[in-house]
Amino acid sequence: MPTNAPTPLLAGPRAAKDRRTLGWAAAGLSLAGALAGTTIAPPDAAQGQAQRLMYLHVPAAWTAYLAFFVVLVAGVAYLIWGDERWDRAGRAAAEIGLGATVVTFAAGTVWGHLTWGVWWAWDPRIVSTIAMFLIYAAQATLRFSDDDPARGARRAARLGVAGFLIVPVVHFSVVWWRSLHQQATLLAPNVKPPINGLMLTALLLCVAAGTVTAAWIFLQRLAVLETRAGIPATASGRPLAGARR
């Protein structure tokens, strides 16, 4: 049933400090990943310097997948229990996933232009990524389509659950259909990723940076949504105005 309780991750006196620590960790990992991707990892033998866009493109895609998985879990939980905390979690995750998809597509478009010589191609990976964005954009706005917020949230949750079917289609599109896009660098069907060791290290560092950054943004967005929902500030680890520290 609906609840006005705070999300456990945001509750407690150390919650705000923990979020700041996570933010600093995200900044540090992002800086380390940027340095590794631009200076330590070698350029690709075939694509040259253009390949360095991988260190933005792949982590952004991974972040989108992860965020939409959270939408799936939150949607199922909300449909079962009707707890508004799950609805807020799904809303925050969908927003992060959409932002990450935009970054994925933008970086991929520039990368594709540098390697293929065109800005757009009717490639299965590109088309399915656009479809994924449209599905979750619809999911993010569906909750506002009804005068009853709970009914709108349930509709959004259902689409968030069903919409996750597009995620494996996007990822494995380069395997299932003829594609200009290179095979998956991570989460590939083969055991060993076809990638240089230094490149792999830099890429994993960038993926870690993207994951931690997304987690920080997720918690920050949840805190904002809880404030708008009228959750008591002290319950979420945020002191009331004028309260003693």
C-alpha positions in Angstrom: 0.0 0.0 0.0 1.1 3.6 -0.4 3.6 4.8 2.1 5.1 8.2 3.1 8.1 6.6 4.7 11.6 7.5 3.4 13.7 5.2 1.2 16.1 3.3 3.5 19.1 4.4 1.5 18.2 8.0 2.3 17.3 7.6 5.9 19.5 8.2 8.9 21.8 11.0 10.0 24.7 9.9 7.8 22.7 9.6 4.5 23.6 13.1 3.2 27.3 12.6 4.0 27.3 9.2 2.4 25.8 10.7 -0.8 28.6 13.4 -0.8 31.2 10.7 -0.4 29.7 8.7 -3.3 29.7 11.9 -5.3 33.5 12.4 -4.7 34.1 8.8 -5.6 32.2 9.3 -8.8 34.3 12.3 -9.6 37.5 10.5 -8.9 36.7 7.5 -11.0 35.5 9.7 -13.8 38.8 11.6 -13.8 40.8 8.4 -13.6 38.8 6.9 -16.4 39.2 9.9 -18.6 42.9 10.0 -18.1 43.2 6.2 -18.8 41.1 6.4 -21.9 42.8 9.4 -23.4 46.5 8.9 -22.4 47.2 5.3 -21.1 45.2 3.1 -23.5 46.7 2.9 -27.0 44.7 4.0 -30.1 42.9 1.3 -32.0 45.0 -0.3 -34.9 42.1 0.1 -37.4 40.1 3.1 -36.1 42.8 5.2 -34.6 42.0 8.0 -32.2 38.2 7.8 -33.0 38.1 4.5 -31.0 38.6 6.5 -27.8 34.9 7.4 -27.9 34.4 3.9 -26.7 35.3 5.0 -23.2 32.2 7.2 -23.2 29.9 5.2 -25.5 30.2 1.8 -23.8 29.9 3.0 -20.2 26.9 5.1 -21.1 25.2 2.1 -22.8 25.9 0.0 -19.7 24.5 2.7 -17.5 21.3 2.8 -19.6 20.9 -1.0 -19.4 21.4 -0.9 -15.6 19.0 1.9 -15.1 16.3 0.2 -17.1 16.9 -3.0 -15.1 16.1 -0.9 -12.0 13.0 0.3 -13.7 12.0 -3.3 -14.3 12.6 -4.3 -10.7 10.9 -1.2 -9.3 7.9 -1.7 -11.6 7.4 -5.3 -10.5 7.7 -4.3 -6.9 5.3 -1.4 -7.2 2.7 -3.5 -9.0 2.9 -6.1 -6.2 3.1 -3.9 -3.1 1.9 -0.5 -4.3 4.7 1.2 -2.2 5.3 4.7 -3.5 9.0 4.3 -2.8 9.3 1.8 -5.6 7.5 4.2 -7.9 9.9 7.0 -7.0 12.8 4.6 -7.6 11.5 3.6 -11.0 11.0 7.2 -12.0 14.5 8.2 -11.0 16.0 5.2 -12.8 14.0 5.9 -16.0 15.3 9.5 -16.1 18.9 8.3 -15.7 18.4 5.6 -18.3 17.1 8.1 -20.8 19.9 10.5 -20.2 22.5 7.7 -20.6 20.8 6.6 -23.8 21.1 10.1 -25.2 24.9 10.1 -24.3 25.2 6.6 -25.9 23.6 7.7 -29.1 25.4 11.0 -29.3 28.8 9.4 -28.8 28.0 6.6 -31.1 26.8 9.0 -33.8 30.1 10.9 -33.8 32.1 7.6 -33.6 30.1 6.2 -36.5 30.7 9.3 -38.6 34.5 9.1 -38.0 34.6 5.4 -38.9 31.8 4.9 -41.4 31.7 8.3 -42.9 28.0 8.8 -42.3 26.0 10.3 -39.4 23.1 7.9 -39.7 22.7 4.3 -41.0 19.7 2.0 -40.8 21.7 -0.3 -38.6 19.9 -2.7 -36.2 21.8 -1.4 -33.2 21.0 2.3 -34.0 17.3 1.6 -34.8 16.8 -0.6 -31.7 18.5 2.1 -29.5 16.1 4.7 -30.8 13.2 2.3 -30.1 14.5 1.8 -26.6 14.6 5.5 -26.0 11.1 6.1 -27.3 9.7 3.3 -25.1 11.2 4.6 -21.9 10.4 8.2 -22.8 6.7 7.1 -23.1 7.1 5.2 -19.8 8.5 8.3 -18.1 5.6 10.5 -19.2 2.8 7.9 -18.9 2.5 8.5 -15.1 1.3 12.0 -15.8 -1.4 10.9 -18.3 -4.0 10.2 -15.7 -5.7 12.5 -13.1 -5.2 9.7 -10.6 -1.5 9.6 -9.7 -1.7 6.0 -8.5 -3.3 4.8 -11.7 -0.7 6.7 -13.8 2.1 5.1 -11.7 0.7 1.7 -12.3 0.5 2.3 -16.1 4.1 3.5 -16.0 5.2 0.5 -14.0 3.5 -1.9 -16.5 5.3 -0.3 -19.5 8.5 -0.3 -17.5 8.3 -4.0 -17.0 7.2 -4.9 -20.5 9.6 -2.4 -22.1 12.7 -4.1 -20.7 12.3 -6.7 -23.5 13.9 -4.2 -25.8 17.1 -4.1 -23.8 18.4 -7.6 -24.8 17.3 -6.8 -28.4 19.5 -3.7 -28.4 22.5 -5.5 -26.9 22.4 -8.6 -29.1 21.2 -6.9 -32.3 24.8 -7.0 -33.6 24.8 -10.8 -33.1 21.3 -11.6 -34.4 21.4 -9.4 -37.5 23.8 -8.2 -40.1 25.2 -4.9 -38.7 27.8 -2.2 -39.4 28.3 -2.0 -35.6 31.2 -3.9 -34.1 30.5 -6.9 -31.9 30.0 -6.3 -28.2 33.1 -5.3 -26.3 31.7 -6.4 -22.9 29.0 -8.9 -22.2 30.0 -10.6 -25.4 28.9 -14.2 -26.2 32.6 -15.4 -26.3 34.5 -15.9 -23.1 37.4 -13.5 -23.7 36.6 -10.0 -24.9 38.5 -9.2 -28.1 40.3 -6.2 -26.7 43.8 -5.1 -25.7 44.6 -5.4 -22.0 45.2 -1.7 -21.4 42.1 -0.8 -23.4 40.1 -3.3 -21.3 41.5 -1.8 -18.0 40.6 1.7 -19.1 37.2 0.6 -20.3 36.4 -1.2 -17.0 37.5 1.9 -15.1 35.2 4.1 -17.2 32.3 1.6 -16.7 32.9 1.8 -12.9 32.9 5.6 -13.1 29.6 5.5 -15.0 28.0 3.1 -12.5 29.0 5.0 -9.4 28.0 8.3 -11.1 24.6 6.9 -11.9 24.2 5.6 -8.4 25.0 9.1 -7.0 22.6 10.8 -9.4 19.9 8.2 -8.5 20.2 8.9 -4.8 20.2 12.7 -5.4 17.1 12.4 -7.5 15.4 10.2 -5.0 16.1 12.8 -2.3 14.5 15.5 -4.5 11.4 13.3 -5.2 11.0 12.5 -1.5 11.1 16.2 -0.7 8.4 16.9 -3.2 6.4 14.0 -1.8 6.5 15.7 1.6 8.7 13.1 3.3 10.0 14.7 6.6 13.4 16.1 5.9 14.9 14.6 9.1 13.7 11.1 8.1 15.7 11.3 4.9 18.9 12.4 6.6 18.5 16.0 5.6 18.3 18.4 8.6 15.3 20.7 8.9 16.0 24.4 8.3 17.2 26.0 11.5 17.7 22.6 13.2 20.8 22.1 15.3 23.5 20.2 13.6 
